[in-house]
Amino acid sequence: MSYLEYHAKTTPSGLRKILYLNWPLTLLLVTAAGVGFLMLYSVAGGSFSPWAEPQFKRFLLGIAAMLIVAMVPTWFWRNISALAFFLSLLLLIAVEFFGSVGMGAQRWIDLGFMRLQPSELTKITLVMLLAAYYDWLPAERISKPVWVFLPVLMILLPTFLVLRQPDLGTSILLMAAGGGVMFLAGVHWSYFAAVIASAVALVSAVFQSRGTDWQLLKNYQYRRIDTFLDPSQDPLGAGYHITQSKIALGSGGWSGRGYMQGTQSRLNFLPEKHTDFIFTTLAEEFGFIGGFTLLSIYVLIIVFCVATAFATKDRFASLVTLGVAITFFLFFAVNMSMVMGLAPVVGVPLPLVSYGGSAMLVLLAAFGLVQSANIHRPR
């Protein structure tokens, strides 16, 4: 029996595919997005415009995209992964020449009805390509230097293009997600140890060089580092955003000030309250309980992704599912660390909650890959 004949016999059809959807995962995604609608309504002062209404429409479009992707067998997504990655690279290059500029960065392509951010698409196509690569590569070659160099090149190429926009947050996510897939695929730990050791040595050299003839960074870049480590040094300048974010987080207390009662967001003290810093609004209005509840939803989403990865016998489906879980984890981990002052502010949205079309659509399409793995796994 050929490969395609096997999949034709084992692939469910019609109503059975709907029944095989991971419904708990779908409910969790809807719940997380529902939290986003509530918060966008709140930060707009009790209005569905300008954020909650378009976000809801994009969510419906994203759910439709998830279902369409879910109905297609995983072997199809493996076969087109290289093409999808190549197209996302072309879009990143197109941003260089035709991209729209916003907030000092050139990251979007204006499609008329929405602005597409190709770097968001690249996060998923990179995971797909790496999963397909390690599905094809024999196990005995995984840790050979030449076969390690190729996926590293796959990661560095889009990372370089995204850095030029500039978009440090997405660049970090691309490298971290790509490295995570490589590790899960079985690349020897010594490569990662070497990268970590090099990074520690570089950070040490940056600090050691300060004030010397061989100083590695500009003085203003060192001042940014100082502000991150201690925002109170410049509370009305570079440290303003994170200072206001911490005030909002702390003022929420255990149970919060109440829905639509957050003073930091209502009085516009919070920067980017509908995008990067929306978690601080949630924490101020619903307190520790609200923040912990959202975090629990996120953790459960990852748990269901990991369970799907373990249940499938398809190596590509397993790796791409774990890659989506890693990407999703990095989204909320970096965002929450950022607004708490535990990481630099690098412009990473809170998944399914922050306002944004490209991130919402691409992330839900990525969960369609997870659903496809669950639907088409052997039973």
ChimeraX attribute file (.defattr): number of C-alpha atoms within 10 A of each C-alpha:
attribute: neighborCount
match mode: 1-to-1
recipient: residues
	/A:1	6
	/A:2	7
	/A:3	8
	/A:4	10
	/A:5	10
	/A:6	10
	/A:7	17
	/A:8	12
	/A:9	8
	/A:10	13
	/A:11	17
	/A:12	20
	/A:13	12
	/A:14	8
	/A:15	8
	/A:16	11
	/A:17	19
	/A:18	15
	/A:19	11
	/A:20	15
	/A:21	21
	/A:22	18
	/A:23	12
	/A:24	12
	/A:25	20
	/A:26	17
	/A:27	12
	/A:28	16
	/A:29	20
	/A:30	16
	/A:31	15
	/A:32	19
	/A:33	20
	/A:34	16
	/A:35	17
	/A:36	25
	/A:37	23
	/A:38	17
	/A:39	27
	/A:40	29
	/A:41	20
	/A:42	24
	/A:43	24
	/A:44	18
	/A:45	15
	/A:46	13
	/A:47	13
	/A:48	18
	/A:49	13
	/A:50	11
	/A:51	21
	/A:52	23
	/A:53	15
	/A:54	16
	/A:55	24
	/A:56	18
	/A:57	11
	/A:58	18
	/A:59	21
	/A:60	15
	/A:61	16
	/A:62	24
	/A:63	21
	/A:64	16
	/A:65	19
	/A:66	24
	/A:67	20
	/A:68	14
	/A:69	21
	/A:70	25
	/A:71	21
	/A:72	19
	/A:73	21
	/A:74	24
	/A:75	19
	/A:76	9
	/A:77	21
	/A:78	22
	/A:79	13
	/A:80	15
	/A:81	22
	/A:82	18
	/A:83	14
	/A:84	20
	/A:85	23
	/A:86	16
	/A:87	16
	/A:88	22
	/A:89	22
	/A:90	13
	/A:91	21
	/A:92	25
	/A:93	16
	/A:94	15
	/A:95	24
	/A:96	17
	/A:97	10
	/A:98	14
	/A:99	22
	/A:100	16
	/A:101	14
	/A:102	9
	/A:103	6
	/A:104	8
	/A:105	13
	/A:106	20
	/A:107	26
	/A:108	24
	/A:109	21
	/A:110	14
	/A:111	8
	/A:112	7
	/A:113	6
	/A:114	13
	/A:115	16
	/A:116	23
	/A:117	23
	/A:118	25
	/A:119	27
	/A:120	19
	/A:121	24
	/A:122	25
	/A:123	29
	/A:124	26
	/A:125	25
	/A:126	29
	/A:127	30
	/A:128	29
	/A:129	26
	/A:130	29
	/A:131	28
	/A:132	23
	/A:133	20
	/A:134	23
	/A:135	18
	/A:136	12
	/A:137	12
	/A:138	9
	/A:139	12
	/A:140	8
	/A:141	13
	/A:142	18
	/A:143	18
	/A:144	11
	/A:145	11
	/A:146	10
	/A:147	15
	/A:148	16
	/A:149	12
	/A:150	12
	/A:151	19
	/A:152	15
	/A:153	11
	/A:154	16
	/A:155	22
	/A:156	15
	/A:157	11
	/A:158	24
	/A:159	22
	/A:160	13
	/A:161	18
	/A:162	27
	/A:163	14
	/A:164	16
	/A:165	19
	/A:166	15
	/A:167	20
	/A:168	17
	/A:169	19
	/A:170	22
	/A:171	23
	/A:172	18
	/A:173	21
	/A:174	26
	/A:175	18
	/A:176	16
	/A:177	26
	/A:178	26
	/A:179	20
	/A:180	19
	/A:181	26
	/A:182	25
	/A:183	14
	/A:184	15
	/A:185	21
	/A:186	13
	/A:187	22
	/A:188	15
	/A:189	11
	/A:190	10
	/A:191	14
	/A:192	15
	/A:193	11
	/A:194	11
	/A:195	11
	/A:196	12
	/A:197	11
	/A:198	12
	/A:199	12
	/A:200	12
	/A:201	11
	/A:202	13
	/A:203	10
	/A:204	11
	/A:205	14
	/A:206	15
	/A:207	13
	/A:208	13
	/A:209	13
	/A:210	15
	/A:211	11
	/A:212	8
	/A:213	7
	/A:214	11
	/A:215	14
	/A:216	17
	/A:217	13
	/A:218	9
	/A:219	12
	/A:220	9
	/A:221	11
	/A:222	15
	/A:223	14
	/A:224	16
	/A:225	13
	/A:226	16
	/A:227	20
	/A:228	20
	/A:229	15
	/A:230	14
	/A:231	20
	/A:232	16
	/A:233	15
	/A:234	16
	/A:235	15
	/A:236	12
	/A:237	11
	/A:238	17
	/A:239	19
	/A:240	18
	/A:241	20
	/A:242	25
	/A:243	22
	/A:244	20
	/A:245	28
	/A:246	16
	/A:247	16
	/A:248	27
	/A:249	25
	/A:250	17
	/A:251	19
	/A:252	24
	/A:253	16
	/A:254	15
	/A:255	15
	/A:256	24
	/A:257	17
	/A:258	13
	/A:259	14
	/A:260	21
	/A:261	17
	/A:262	23
	/A:263	16
	/A:264	21
	/A:265	28
	/A:266	16
	/A:267	10
	/A:268	11
	/A:269	17
	/A:270	24
	/A:271	17
	/A:272	15
	/A:273	24
	/A:274	26
	/A:275	19
	/A:276	23
	/A:277	27
	/A:278	27
	/A:279	29
	/A:280	29
	/A:281	31
	/A:282	32
	/A:283	27
	/A:284	32
	/A:285	29
	/A:286	25
	/A:287	23
	/A:288	18
	/A:289	16
	/A:290	20
	/A:291	23
	/A:292	13
	/A:293	13
	/A:294	18
	/A:295	16
	/A:296	12
	/A:297	16
	/A:298	19
	/A:299	16
	/A:300	16
	/A:301	23
	/A:302	20
	/A:303	14
	/A:304	18
	/A:305	26
	/A:306	20
	/A:307	15
	/A:308	22
	/A:309	25
	/A:310	16
	/A:311	15
	/A:312	19
	/A:313	12
	/A:314	17
	/A:315	17
	/A:316	26
	/A:317	31
	/A:318	26
	/A:319	26
	/A:320	29
	/A:321	34
	/A:322	26
	/A:323	31
	/A:324	25
	/A:325	24
	/A:326	21
	/A:327	24
	/A:328	23
	/A:329	19
	/A:330	20
	/A:331	19
	/A:332	21
	/A:333	16
	/A:334	23
	/A:335	26
	/A:336	23
	/A:337	13
	/A:338	20
	/A:339	24
	/A:340	21
	/A:341	18
	/A:342	14
	/A:343	15
	/A:344	19
	/A:345	20
	/A:346	16
	/A:347	17
	/A:348	25
	/A:349	25
	/A:350	25
	/A:351	25
	/A:352	27
	/A:353	25
	/A:354	27
	/A:355	26
	/A:356	22
	/A:357	21
	/A:358	19
	/A:359	24
	/A:360	24
	/A:361	23
	/A:362	22
	/A:363	23
	/A:364	25
	/A:365	24
	/A:366	30
	/A:367	27
	/A:368	26
	/A:369	27
	/A:370	31
	/A:371	31
	/A:372	29
	/A:373	31
	/A:374	25
	/A:375	27
	/A:376	25
	/A:377	23
	/A:378	14
	/A:379	9
